[in-house]
């Protein structure tokens, strides 16, 4: 595996993790009361957001362009 590939994987993973966390915070925050949070919805929305982030990263990452 080339060094550029390793850099891309790391950058894409960092972006996906940040996206998952941001999505989870947004979905939880959208609930009226914390006791009404459907954590299955939070998990599924966050996982989908992470997948979309990884797929978007295939188009290119500015962090990797200069590596």
C-alpha positions as CSV (number, residue, x, y, z in Angstrom):
1,X,0.0,0.0,0.0
2,X,1.4,3.4,-1.0
3,X,2.1,6.2,1.4
4,X,-0.5,8.4,-0.4
5,X,-3.2,5.6,0.0
6,X,-2.4,5.4,3.8
7,X,-2.7,9.2,4.1
8,X,-6.0,9.1,2.2
9,X,-7.5,6.3,4.4
10,X,-6.5,8.2,7.5
11,X,-7.9,11.5,6.3
12,X,-11.2,9.9,5.0
13,X,-11.6,8.1,8.4
14,X,-11.1,11.3,10.4
15,X,-13.7,13.1,8.2
16,X,-16.2,10.2,8.5
17,X,-15.8,10.0,12.3
18,X,-16.3,13.7,12.6
19,X,-19.4,13.5,10.4
20,X,-20.8,10.6,12.4
21,X,-20.4,12.6,15.7
22,X,-21.9,15.7,14.2
23,X,-24.9,13.8,12.9
24,X,-25.4,12.1,16.2
25,X,-25.4,15.5,18.1
26,X,-27.8,16.9,15.5
27,X,-30.3,14.1,15.7
28,X,-30.2,14.0,19.5
29,X,-30.5,17.8,19.6
30,X,-33.5,17.7,17.4
31,X,-35.5,15.7,20.0
32,X,-37.8,17.6,22.2
33,X,-36.7,15.7,25.3
34,X,-33.7,13.6,25.9
35,X,-35.9,10.7,27.1
36,X,-37.6,10.7,23.7
37,X,-34.5,10.1,21.7
38,X,-34.7,7.0,19.6
39,X,-31.1,5.8,19.6
40,X,-31.7,3.4,16.8
41,X,-32.6,6.4,14.6
42,X,-29.5,8.2,15.9
43,X,-27.3,5.2,15.1
44,X,-28.7,4.6,11.7
45,X,-28.6,8.3,10.6
46,X,-25.0,8.6,11.9
47,X,-23.9,5.4,10.1
48,X,-25.5,6.6,6.9
49,X,-23.8,9.9,7.2
50,X,-20.4,8.2,7.8
51,X,-20.9,6.1,4.7
52,X,-21.8,9.1,2.6
53,X,-18.7,10.9,4.0
54,X,-16.5,8.0,2.9
55,X,-18.1,7.9,-0.6
56,X,-17.7,11.7,-1.0
57,X,-14.1,11.3,0.0
58,X,-13.5,9.1,-3.1
59,X,-13.9,12.3,-5.2
60,X,-10.9,13.7,-3.5
61,X,-9.6,15.2,-0.2
62,X,-7.8,18.5,-0.1
63,X,-5.6,17.1,2.7
64,X,-4.3,14.4,0.4
65,X,-3.8,16.5,-2.8
66,X,-0.6,18.0,-1.4
67,X,0.8,14.8,0.0
